[in-house]
């Protein structure tokens, strides 16, 4: 819980009672590698903070190929910006994960009770969006080797934590291409 509170405090101030309220409304849960936290075709209204592990957001393209869209590491939130709409992607544990989860009723209670909660959360999600755009923008026009080198730079801890197939999918290349790139770089 300390990691969550430390993270939130980077974006605003909370008093002791507000911190206790957050702790009281949070549920710690674990996901095993390959387990799904959210599935396409279902509603996804929870908010989670990643304490340990890596989640990946993925979907299936029109050819039935699994595409990794994004990775979410420790000390980051994951939420559906379009609550109450059917989710179109999957959120899967790329490694064993420990999460702090807030269910809709709990999240609403925090929003209704903590005066600055919505402002703090908006700052957190704006920060996450900017980070996501920074990480994705360089992957659009670069060649595969450059994309992989930038991936290593932006996600330094992931190359040894998640399957290469997920990284290749994220980079838009085949796993054999990624293996060749990695072989040539080392």
C-alpha positions, 0 to 999 in steps of 0.5 A: 500500500505504501507504494500506491500512497507514495505514487499518489502523493507525487500528484497532490496532497492527502491527509492521514484520514484520506490515506486511511480511506484509500487503504480501506477501499483498496483490495490487494489481489494477485494474478498468475502469469497469463491470467486475464485481468480484463477481457474483450466483450465484457465491461471493465470498470475497475481501477488497478495499481500495479505493485509487482509484475507486468501487465500487457494490453492486447487484442486480436486483429482481423487475421486472428493474430494476437497484437500486444498494444502496451505494457504496464509495469510497476507503479502504474495505474490501469483503468478503462477510460470508457467505463460501462462500455464493452471493453475491446481489448484484453489485459493479461498478466505477462508475469506474476502480478500483485495489484491493488484494485478499486471497484467502482463503488469504492472508487466513487466513495474516494471521489465523493469523499476526498475533495481533491481526488478527481484533480489528483487522478486527472493529473495521474492519468494525464501523466500516464497518457503523455508517457504512453504517447512518448513510448509509442510515437517513436515506434511508428516510423522507425525500422525494426532495429531502431524500434527495438533499441528504443524499446530497450531504452523506454522499457529497460526492465522488460526484455528479460521479464516478458516473452519475446513473442510479446515484445515482437508483437508490440514492435510489429515484427515476427519473433524470428526477426526480433531474434535476428535483431537481438543477435546482431546487437549483442 
